[in-house]
Amino acid sequence: MMKASISKYILAVITLDPSLVSGGGAPVFVARDRIEQDRIATYMARITEGVVHDLENGVYILVKH
């Protein structure tokens, strides 16, 4: 019997505009500006060994692959 497992999931959301994000189970970090957003995303990626994806609307997601 095969076991099912989730292999890819969103660890965090880093946004400039919290109105673009709602629901879900990932923590949301609201940055003051693009520089802070980049810094938060970079640090979180290093800590979690995740990958940052820019959704190009002011929202980054941190994904574990």
C-alpha positions as CSV (number, residue, x, y, z in Angstrom):
1,M,0.0,0.0,0.0
2,M,1.4,3.4,-1.0
3,K,1.5,6.3,1.5
4,A,0.4,9.7,0.3
5,S,2.4,12.7,1.4
6,I,2.6,16.4,0.6
7,S,6.0,17.1,-0.9
8,K,5.5,20.8,-1.8
9,Y,3.9,23.4,0.4
10,I,3.9,27.1,1.2
11,L,5.8,27.9,4.3
12,A,5.2,31.7,4.4
13,V,3.8,34.7,2.5
14,I,5.7,38.0,2.5
15,T,3.6,40.9,1.2
16,L,3.6,44.6,0.8
17,D,-0.2,44.8,0.8
18,P,-2.0,42.6,3.3
19,S,-5.3,43.0,1.4
20,L,-3.9,40.8,-1.3
21,V,-3.6,37.8,1.1
22,S,-6.4,36.1,3.0
23,G,-7.0,32.7,4.5
24,G,-4.7,29.7,4.2
25,G,-2.5,28.2,6.8
26,A,0.8,29.9,6.1
27,P,2.1,32.8,8.2
28,V,1.9,36.2,6.5
29,F,4.7,38.7,7.0
30,V,3.9,42.3,6.0
31,A,6.9,44.3,4.9
32,R,7.2,48.1,5.0
33,D,8.9,48.3,1.6
34,R,10.5,46.2,-1.1
35,I,13.9,46.2,0.6
36,E,12.4,44.8,3.8
37,Q,10.4,42.3,1.8
38,D,13.5,41.0,0.0
39,R,15.4,40.8,3.3
40,I,12.6,38.9,5.1
41,A,12.2,36.5,2.2
42,T,16.0,35.9,1.9
43,Y,16.4,35.2,5.7
44,M,13.4,33.0,5.8
45,A,14.6,31.0,2.8
46,R,18.0,30.4,4.4
47,I,16.4,29.4,7.7
48,T,13.9,27.0,6.2
49,E,15.8,25.9,3.1
50,G,12.8,27.0,1.1
51,V,12.6,28.7,-2.2
52,V,11.2,32.2,-2.8
53,H,8.8,32.8,-5.6
54,D,7.8,36.4,-6.6
55,L,4.2,36.5,-7.7
56,E,4.9,39.9,-9.2
57,N,2.0,41.6,-7.5
58,G,3.7,42.7,-4.3
59,V,3.6,39.1,-2.8
60,Y,6.3,36.6,-2.4
61,I,5.7,33.0,-1.3
62,L,8.2,30.8,0.4
63,V,7.8,27.2,-0.8
64,K,9.4,24.0,0.4
65,H,10.0,21.7,-2.6
